[in-house]
Amino acid sequence: MFTLPIFNSEGKEVDTIKLNASVFDGSQNLDCLHQAISGYQANQRKGLASTKTRGEVSGGGKKPWKQKGTGRARVGSTRSPLWRHGGVVFGPHPRDFSYAVPQKIKAQALKTTLNAKLKENNFMILDEFSLQAPKTKEAVGILSNLKLFSAKDKKQKKVLFLAHKIDAQLKKALRNISFLTVDLASGCHAYEVMNSQKLLITKAGLADLTERLKP
């Protein structure tokens, strides 16, 4: 069983918590992770690429020259794919790339990413992300106290913040922080956890996540 410290907004350790052994057991299922991430990326594709066939290109109604007697190859339209300004053969057309991934595989993939962050020591628990005012400067100050942000760091690490709930004040304060991704702990997915380098989660958010993933 893993035991992690809980920090406050000033970056001081105020308590410890034992993680649920059925969720944070250190196991990693890479097959489920691959399926979940591939499915997520496929579902994000818009599939809007489109080309026109010879029948869809405007013009080309008149036969360029007569069928026989000219000594040239027979041609029925100036919109033949062999001609400039002609149609496209086997080109892309709008399509739906999305497909369903079973919920159990998604849950196992998320569990894998959380255990990976835990193993890398990139898993941090915050008591509560409380702000006096909806100011980005104040929010960055909290991240700086937690050593998740440094003005001197040229390559700022990506941080994923998972909360129990996100009110308008918190959303306004966090929306302009480029390196920070914000989501609800009850709705996060494996891709965004893997795409971040540091994971910050509130104590209440951790309870939501544990309740969601435990058997």
Residue, then its C-alpha position, 0 to 999 in steps of 0.5 A: m500500500f502506497t502512502l503519499p503526503i498531502f500538501n496545502s496551497e503554500g506547498k507545506e505537507v499537512d497530512t498523509i493518505k494511504l492510497n487504495a491498494s486495489v487501484f494503486d497496486g503498481s500494475q501496468n497493462l500496456d495492451c489496454l493502454h494502447q487500445a484506449i489511446s488509439g481509440y481516443q486519438a481515432n475518435q478525435r479525428k474529424g475525417l473532413a478531407s475531401t477530393k472530387t472525382r471526375g464526375e464532381v469536378s465542374g465542366g468537362g461536359k464537351k468531348p474535346w475531339k471526335q472519337k476517331g480519325t484524329g490519330r490521338a487517344r480517345v478522350g471523353s472529358t477534359r476532367s479525366p484524372l489524366w488531365r490537368h484540372g481533372g478529377v482525383v482517383f481514389g482520393p479521400h472523402p469525409r468519413d468517420f474514424s471513431y469506434a467504441v472502446p470497452q469501458k473496462i479497457k478504458a478503466q484499466a488504461l487509466k489505472t495503468t497511467l496513474n500507476a506509471k505516474l506514481k512510479e515516476n514520483n510525478f503524482m502529487i496530492l493537494d488538500e484544496f486549490s483555494l483562491q482569494a480571487p480569480k487571478t491567474k497570478e495567484a494560481v501560478g503562485i500556488l503552482s510555484n509553491l508546489k514546485l510545479f512552476s519555475a520562471k527560470d525553467k526554460k522547458q516548463k513541464k506539462v501539468l494535469f490538474l484533476a479536481h473534484k469540481i471546477d467553479a467559475q472562479l477557479k476556471k477563470a484563474l486557470r484558463n490562461i496557464s499554457f502548461l496546465t490542463v484542467d479536468l474533473a477527476s471523475g471524467c479524466h482519461a488515460y490519454e491526458v494523464m499520459n500526455s502530462q509530465k506531472l499529475l496534481i490532484t485534490k484530496a476530494g478528486l482522488a476520492d472520486l477517482t478511486e471510487r470510479l476505478k475500484p472493483 
